[in-house]
């Protein structure tokens, strides 16, 4: 059985190979007032360990985190009740639409000064409430009076 032979020792200087171009110029060929470097020279001149040159990076800007205003709960409630009034307000006798209008007006007053957000939701809840509160009230009145008139009118029996 044969074992692999150890390669050249990287800590010992190796003799130059003739006919192979080198990647780096010799140390004496580096232009400038730099002292000769120890080890193989790089493609860039050595960097001095002195202080940084002025004009490198701009000064740091202090950022201030601002919390956005809280959303008005009445505006959210107005929008939710307006959507419920559109989807199923006829079976609840228009009550969600009426509550959407009331909460929408209260939310407009609350969001007027800018301390709370949600102005758009309040307007949307008002629009949905006003558009569907009329038909819902008319439907409720027709159901109520229809049942009262139907109960009060005698039906003839044959």
ABEGO torsion letter per residue (X at the ends): XBBBBBBBBAABBBBBBBGBBBABBBAAABBEABBBBBEBBBABBBBBABBBBBGABBBBBBBBBBBBBBBBAAAAAAAAAAAAAAAAAAAAGGAAAAAAAAAAAAAAAAAAAGABBGAAAAAAAAAAAAAAAAAAAAAAAAAAAAAAAAAABBBBBX
